[in-house]
């Protein structure tokens, strides 16, 4: 069911309580190193201002676990948002309470308020009813534009919505749901999923939901070795999730009855230890030396994956092909990033999510060549796994006349 959006409600003269995702990376000097999430939310903020609304923003940052810690303050994001939108941003000392209320009430018509870190209060993650009610005092309309937290039933994503007649998605949230939803409901064929990362456990439900939906699943990263173990391949010291062997065996059995092909690496870059300076070789996936471990896909695999992606109509990618953080083992991930960008330029529809996958795109200057770069790694995985997202379910459904 499509949800109402911020474009479907009257904003003029009303306070608009907006859940944004300003959980951005900071260095030791408290300087923001990547403001992508702030820029992504700025369109909704600017839309509210342009239509006479008074945005009151709330977000979390890091995991302070219910304690007030200066290193998790949202103040740097307030300063960066002010630079991006060119409007005054008032930073509240807390996300509830009288001092915060004073800041909200004094903000001018063309100004923005950003509340302090929600997770300074343990009641946020507990979805506490009283805390939710206190948050709701600062808005007449509720907007959720934080897709990255939509899979969490927290006070700011679920509890607070019980106090609003109008609960709508922001422009970014709507874009996420539209791109991911159309990918599952009406994909251009062939539909190819590229899944990587260290562990298969984080992708099992996604794979199970995609069987029969996609034409190919390209598997890379450490998760491939659990598949290899099931197939009787010696994996050396590569990461294997022993408790999931039966689950992976069941998945491989099901692929025989579905129209989905699971494509595993043909060759690997292996190393004698987990270290950027380790001795390394390129070997067939079946020839890992004893005591060595696979840390990236090899050239034959890259070529095979490129061939499949070249002919794709729809592509979903989440997770690196190797230990992307180490330069000697980043080649496979970057090659996949280039292949997806090229396929997109040739007409494919692509969605990329997950920190390392997005980082590979950004570092290669390819993010603009992807149809949609998702801001929610975990949320996008749960969506692709067919799960409902509490933060989305809590929003008002659009009537047929607004769709």
N, C-alpha and C positions, 0 to 999 in steps of 0.2 A: 504494500500500500504506500503510495506517494504521500509525503508529509507536507504540511503547510510550510511556506518559507517566509522569511522576513519581508519579501516582496508582496505577500498576501495580506498584510495587516497594516492598520493605521498607526503611524509612528509620531506624527506631529504633536509636540508638546508632552510627550509621554517619556517616562524613564524606561530604558530598555536594559534589562539585566542580561548580560551576554556571557555565557561560558565559553572562554577561548582556551587555546592550548599554547601557553607561553613557556612550556617546559623546554627551554633552550639550553644549549651547552655554554658553560662559562669557564674561563681559564682561572688561574690562581689569583689574578688581579681583579676578578669579578667582571671581566670584559666578555661580552657576548661574542662567541666565535662563529656562530651560524644563526642568522636572524630569519631563516626561511619561514618558520612558523609564525613569527610576528607579521611578516609581509603577507603571508597567506591569509591571515585574519583581517588585515587592514581594509580589504574590499568591503567586508560586512560593516566594519566600523564607519567607513566613509559613506556607505549607503544610508546608514541610520542617521548620520549627521546631515546629509543632503536632504533627507525627508523630515527634518525637524525633530528627530528623536534625540534623547540625551543618553548616550551609552555609558553604562556602568559595567566594567569588565571584571571577571573573576577567573582565576587560574590557579594551578598548582605549579610548583617547581621542585624537582627532586623528591627525596623521601625524608623529610624532617621528622616523620613519625610522631606527629602531635606535639612537637616541641618547637618553640620559637628559636631559630638559629639564623644568624645574620647571613651566613653563606648561602642560605636558601631564600633570601629576600627577593621579591620581584621588582625592587626599585630599578635595577639596570634595564629591565624590559620596559618600564614606564618611560625612561629617558629615550630608549631606542624608538619606541612607538611614536613619541612626540616628533622625533626627527623624520620618521617615515611619512606620517600623515600631515605634518605641519600644523597641528592644533595643540593647544595646551592640554597636557595630561596631568591631572591631580592624582597624587599617589596617597592612598589612605593607609593609616598606620596599622590597620587590621582589616579583617573581612566582615566583622560584625561589631556591634557596640556603638555607644554614643559618639565617640570621636569620629568613627567612620561615617555615621549618619550626618554629622556636621559637614564633613568634606563633600559628601554626595549632595547635600542641600545647597551648598554654596557654589557648586560648579555652574558655570554659565551655560547658556543655550548651545553654544558652538564648541563646548569643551568636553573632555573625556575624563572619567574617573576609572582608575585601576585599583582594585582592592588588593591588600597584602595576601600572601600565600595561604590558600585554603587549608593546606595540610599542616599549618601550624596548629590546627585543631584536629584532634583525633576523631572528632565527631563527623568530619568530612568523609573519611573512608568508611565510617560506621553507618553512613546514611541516616544519621540521627535526625529525628523528627523536629526537635526544638531548634537545632542548628539550622535545619532547612528553612524553618519559618523565619528565623532571624535574617537569613540571606534574602529571602523573598521580599522583605520590607523595602529593599532598595530598587524595586522595579515594578512597572505596571504591565510590562510585556516580558516574556522570557524567550531568549534565543540561545540555542545550542549550536555553536560553530566549532566545537572541539571534537572532531571525529576520532582523534587519537585516544580519547577517554570514553568514547561512547559504549565501549564494552564493559565499563565499570558502573555498578549500581551505587553511586556515591551521592552525597547530599546535593552537590551542585549539578548533577546530571539526571537524577531521578527524584529524590526527596523534595527538592524545591519546586518541581513542576506541579505538585499537587496544590500549590497556592496560586496558580495562574489559569485563567480561562483560555488564554492564547499562549501556546507553547510551540514555537516554530524553529525551523532549522535556519542557520545562517547560509550565506552564499557558498562558503567553503564546504560545509556539511552537505548541502544539496548537490554540489559538484561531485563529492566523494560517492554519495549514494547513487547518483545517476550513472557514473562511470563504472562502478563495481556491479551495480544492478544490471545494466545493459549487457555487461560482459557475461553474466551467468544466464540471463534470460534470452538474449538475442545475439549470440556471438557470430562474427563472420568466420567462416571456416577456411582453412583448418584453425582450430583453437589450440594453442600451445601454452602449457604452464611450465615455467622454469623454477624449480625449487632447490634451494641450497641451504647452507648453514651447517653448524656443527652437529646438531642432533636431529634425528628423525622424529623424536617425540613431539616437537613443536609443530610438525607438519602432518602428522598421521591423519587427523580429522579432515584436513584440507584435501589430502590425497583421496581419502575415502569418499568425500563429497564430489570430487572432480571425476572419479571413475565413471565413464559413460557420458560425461559432459564434455570433456576435452578430447582432442584427437591424440595428443602426445603430452607426456610429462617428462621433462628433461631433469634428471636428478644429478646434482653435484654437491660439493662440500663433504663434510664429515658424515652426513647422513647416508651417503651412498654405501658406506662400508657395512652398515647393518644389512642392506640388501645383498651385498656381496657374500656376507657370511651365510645367509640363508641359501644362497646358490652354491655354497661349498667352496668359495674362493678363499684362499689364504690371505688374510688382511694384515699380517704383520702386527705392528703395534698401533695401527690406525684405530681411531675411536669406533667402538661398536657398542650399541645398547642391547645388551644381552636380554633384558626383560621383554624386549619388543620383537624378538625373533619370530615368535608365533604370529604376532599381529602382521608383521611384514610378509611372512609366508602366506597368510590369508589374503593380503592385498595382491600379491603376485598371482595367486590362484584365481582371484576375481578378475584380473585383467584378461584372462583367457576367455572369459564370458562377456567382456565388455568390448567396446570399440576403441578403448584407450590403450596406447602403447607406452610402456615405461621404458625410457632410454637411459641406460647407465653409462658412465664413462668407459671408453675403450682403453685409454691410457692415462697415466698419472705422473705428476711430479712428486717423487718421494724423497724423503730426507732421513738421515740417520738419527736425528733428534729434532725436537720442536724448537727451532732456533733459526733466525734469519741468516746466521753464519754457518749453518749446518751443511755437510756434504750432501749433494742432491743429484738425482738422476731422473731421466724420463724413461718409464718402463710401461709395458702392457699392464692392464689392471690385474691380470692373472699372474704377474711375475714380480710381486712386491718382495724385495729381499727380506730375509729373516731379520727381525728386530728393527726394521725401517717402518716409516709411516707415510701415508699419502697426505699431501698438504695442498695440492692443486690438481686440476685436470690438465691433461697433456694436449699436444698439438692435434693429434688425430681426433680427440674428443671435441676440441674447439671447432675443427672443420665440420664434423658431423652435426654439432649443435647449430652452427651457422647455416648449414644447408637446410635444416628443418625450419629455422626461424625465417630464412629468406622467403619461404613459401607460405608463411603464416598469415592468417587474416586477423586473428586476435591473439594477444600475448599477455600473460600475467607472469610477473617475475617477483619473487621474494627470496632473498638469501644468496650469499656469495658462493662461488664455485670452489673457493679455497680459503686459506688463511690470509684474507685480504689485508690484514693489518701489517703483514710482513711483505716487503717489496718483492722478494724472490717468488712469492706464491700468490701474487695479485694478477698475473697475466690472464688467467682463465676468466676471472670476473670481469676484467676490463674488456676482453674480447666479446663476451656475451653482451655487455652494455652497448658496444659498438654495433653488434649484429642486430639488437633490438631497435636501436635508433635508425639504422639503415632500413630495416623492414618497415618501420613506422613512416619514414619518408616515402616509401614505395606504396603506402596505402593501408598498412595494417593499423589496427587500433591497439594501443598498448597501455598497460597500467603497471607501474612499478612501486613496490612498497618495501619497507624494511631498511634499517639504518645503513648497512653496508652496501646494499644494492643502490640506494639513493646516493650514497657518498661516491660510489664508482661513477655514477652518471655526472655528478657535480664536478668531480675532479677532472673528468674527461671533457667537460663543457658540453655534455649531451642532454642535460635535463630538459632543455627547451625543445628537444626533438622527440620527446615522448608525449603521447596523448595526454596522460595524466600521471603525475607523480604523487602518490598517496602520502598524506601526513600521518597516517596511523598504521604502523607496522602490525601491532597486535590486533587492532580492531579490523584491519583489512583481512588478516588471516582468519579471524573468527567469522567474518562476513562470508569469505570464500569457503569456509567449512560448513556454511548453511545455518549458523547459529544466529539467534536473534540478539540484537544489541540493546541492552536496557535503556541507554541514553537516547536511542532512536525510537524505541517502542513508546517512550514517555511523551513524545511529541504528538501534536494534533494531526490527525489524518486529514488529507485534502479531500474535499468533496469533488464529485465528478465535474462540477462547474469550474473548479480552480485548477484542474489537471490539464 
